[in-house]
Amino acid sequence: MLSEGEAERLRTAAEEVAWLCGRGYVPAAAASFVAEQRLLSVRERSILDASARADAHHRHHIARELDAEDVAKKPLRVDVSSLVDTVAAAIAASEGAAILLFESTAGIVFAPGLASSTVTPHVAGAVERIARAVIGLRPSAVRIVYENTNAGRADALARALKKRPSLSLTSDEVSNVPARLNEAVFVASAAPEVLDRCGTWINLAAPLVRELGVIPLRIG
């Protein structure tokens, strides 16, 4: 979890990166410049760089984003890890934790640099919210895609989704989620590296974050 000082330094740095990007600077270069000027720590630079990379391909993300109604009666692929991390971080932030969530120009909401201990207490709550949102999209089927380290989250989401018995549900353990979802369509994810590669995606995380009253810091 970030200290108050780290959160404030990153908030200021991200605002400056956003200002530079709005004037044509490449996000990674802007982040590097601001980090140097602000004398950010290694950890802070890593988080700022992650936020800049998330915004680097925002035009690609915008062009491939689907509306909620586009998913109805279509098979949905769910990147469970990125969604749970993001929503769990938002729950923690809504309860006063010093967590800084970012939002890219394309509306991707994410919280880089999280320690697992920060989000673990809120995983169950995040899973319930995600399951409710997925069911609300009325997909014809759901495929939960996850890596071995996130098997517990995948199982929890599967159990929550079974509250809709008519929903066709499968789970797919893979060695690399972004690679498996390369060019895939109807993807629910909050991971920029997934959205860089998938064919189409639905922004499931952002509405859930705002539902919690958390306002991410816009970086683009």
C-alpha positions in Angstrom: 0.0 0.0 0.0 1.2 3.5 -0.8 2.1 5.9 2.0 0.2 9.3 2.0 3.4 10.9 0.8 3.9 8.5 -2.1 0.3 8.8 -3.1 0.5 12.6 -3.2 3.8 12.6 -5.1 2.4 10.2 -7.7 -0.8 12.2 -8.0 1.2 15.3 -8.8 3.5 13.4 -11.2 0.6 11.8 -13.0 -1.1 15.1 -13.5 2.0 16.5 -15.0 2.4 13.4 -17.3 -1.2 13.9 -18.4 -0.5 17.6 -19.1 2.5 16.7 -21.3 0.6 13.9 -23.1 -2.2 16.3 -23.8 0.4 18.4 -25.7 1.7 15.5 -27.8 4.4 14.0 -25.7 4.8 10.2 -25.8 3.5 8.8 -22.5 6.7 6.8 -21.7 9.0 9.7 -22.4 6.7 12.1 -20.4 6.8 9.7 -17.4 10.5 9.4 -17.6 11.0 13.1 -17.7 8.6 13.9 -14.8 10.1 11.1 -12.7 13.6 12.6 -13.2 12.4 16.1 -12.4 10.4 15.0 -9.3 13.2 12.7 -8.0 10.8 9.8 -7.6 11.9 6.6 -5.9 12.4 3.4 -7.8 9.0 2.2 -6.7 7.3 5.5 -7.6 8.9 5.5 -11.0 7.7 2.0 -11.7 4.1 2.9 -10.9 4.2 6.1 -12.9 5.8 4.2 -15.8 3.0 1.5 -15.6 0.4 4.3 -15.8 2.0 5.8 -18.8 2.3 2.5 -20.6 -1.4 1.9 -20.0 -2.2 5.1 -21.9 0.3 4.5 -24.7 -2.2 2.7 -27.0 -5.4 4.4 -26.0 -6.5 4.9 -29.6 -6.3 1.2 -30.1 -8.3 0.6 -26.9 -11.0 3.1 -27.8 -11.5 1.7 -31.2 -12.1 -1.8 -29.9 -14.2 -1.0 -26.9 -17.7 -2.5 -26.9 -20.9 -1.2 -25.3 -22.7 -3.3 -22.7 -25.5 -4.2 -25.2 -23.0 -5.6 -27.6 -22.2 -8.4 -25.2 -25.8 -9.6 -24.8 -26.1 -13.2 -26.1 -22.4 -13.3 -27.0 -19.7 -15.5 -25.3 -17.7 -13.4 -22.9 -14.1 -14.1 -21.9 -13.2 -12.8 -18.4 -9.7 -12.0 -17.3 -10.4 -12.7 -13.6 -7.1 -11.5 -12.1 -7.0 -7.9 -13.5 -10.7 -7.4 -12.7 -10.5 -8.7 -9.1 -7.3 -6.7 -8.4 -8.9 -3.5 -9.7 -12.2 -3.8 -8.0 -10.6 -5.0 -4.7 -8.3 -2.0 -4.8 -11.3 0.3 -5.2 -13.1 -1.3 -2.3 -10.0 -0.8 -0.2 -9.7 2.8 -1.4 -13.4 3.4 -0.6 -12.6 2.4 3.0 -9.8 4.8 3.4 -6.7 2.9 2.2 -4.0 5.0 0.6 -4.4 3.5 -2.9 -4.1 5.5 -6.0 -6.1 4.3 -9.0 -5.4 5.6 -12.5 -7.7 5.9 -15.5 -6.3 6.0 -19.0 -7.7 8.1 -21.9 -9.6 5.1 -23.0 -11.2 4.7 -19.6 -9.1 1.7 -18.4 -9.0 1.8 -14.6 -6.1 0.1 -12.8 -4.0 0.3 -9.6 -0.3 -0.6 -10.4 2.1 -1.6 -7.7 -0.4 -3.2 -5.4 0.8 -5.6 -2.7 -1.3 -8.8 -2.5 -1.9 -8.1 1.2 -3.7 -4.9 0.2 -6.4 -6.5 -1.9 -6.7 -10.0 -0.4 -9.2 -8.9 2.3 -11.5 -7.5 -0.4 -11.3 -10.3 -2.9 -14.6 -11.8 -1.9 -16.4 -8.5 -2.2 -14.8 -7.8 -5.6 -15.8 -11.2 -6.9 -19.5 -10.7 -5.9 -19.6 -7.3 -7.7 -17.9 -8.7 -10.8 -20.3 -11.6 -10.9 -23.3 -9.4 -10.6 -22.0 -7.2 -13.4 -21.2 -10.1 -15.7 -24.7 -11.6 -15.2 -26.1 -8.2 -15.9 -24.5 -8.2 -19.4 -26.6 -11.3 -20.3 -23.8 -13.1 -22.2 -24.6 -16.5 -23.8 -21.6 -18.1 -22.1 -18.7 -17.1 -19.9 -15.1 -18.4 -20.1 -13.0 -17.5 -17.1 -9.3 -17.2 -18.1 -6.7 -17.3 -15.4 -3.1 -18.4 -14.6 -2.4 -21.0 -11.9 -1.6 -18.4 -9.3 -5.2 -17.1 -9.6 -7.0 -20.4 -9.5 -8.7 -19.4 -6.2 -10.2 -16.3 -7.7 -11.3 -18.2 -10.7 -13.1 -20.8 -8.6 -14.7 -18.0 -6.5 -16.0 -16.3 -9.6 -17.3 -19.5 -11.0 -19.2 -20.2 -7.8 -20.7 -16.7 -7.9 -21.7 -17.0 -11.5 -23.5 -20.3 -10.9 -26.3 -18.2 -9.3 -27.5 -18.0 -12.9 -28.0 -21.7 -13.6 -28.8 -21.1 -17.3 -25.4 -19.5 -18.0 -22.9 -21.7 -19.8 -19.7 -21.5 -17.8 -16.1 -22.8 -18.4 -12.7 -22.1 -16.9 -9.5 -22.0 -18.8 -6.2 -22.2 -16.9 -3.4 -20.8 -19.1 0.3 -20.1 -18.8 0.0 -16.5 -20.0 -3.4 -14.6 -20.1 -2.4 -11.8 -22.5 -1.1 -14.4 -25.0 -4.2 -16.6 -24.7 -6.4 -13.6 -25.3 -4.5 -12.3 -28.3 -7.0 -11.2 -30.9 -9.9 -12.7 -28.8 -13.2 -10.9 -28.9 -15.7 -10.0 -26.2 -13.0 -9.8 -23.5 -13.6 -8.3 -20.0 -10.3 -7.2 -18.6 -8.6 -4.3 -16.8 -5.1 -5.2 -17.9 -3.6 -2.8 -20.5 -1.3 -5.7 -21.8 -4.4 -7.7 -22.5 -6.3 -4.8 -24.1 -3.3 -4.1 -26.3 -3.7 -7.5 -27.9 -7.4 -8.5 -27.8 -9.8 -8.0 -30.6 -12.7 -6.3 -28.7 -13.3 -5.6 -25.0 -15.9 -4.5 -22.5 -15.0 -2.1 -19.7 -16.4 -3.9 -16.7 -14.1 -2.4 -14.0 -14.7 1.3 -14.4 -18.4 1.3 -13.6 -17.8 -0.9 -10.6 -15.1 1.5 -9.3 -17.3 4.5 -9.7 -20.2 2.6 -8.0 -17.9 2.5 -5.0 -17.5 6.3 -5.1 -13.8 6.1 -6.0 -12.6 8.6 -8.6 -9.4 7.5 -10.4 -6.7 9.9 -11.5 -7.0 10.6 -15.2 -3.6 10.2 -16.9 -4.5 11.2 -20.5 
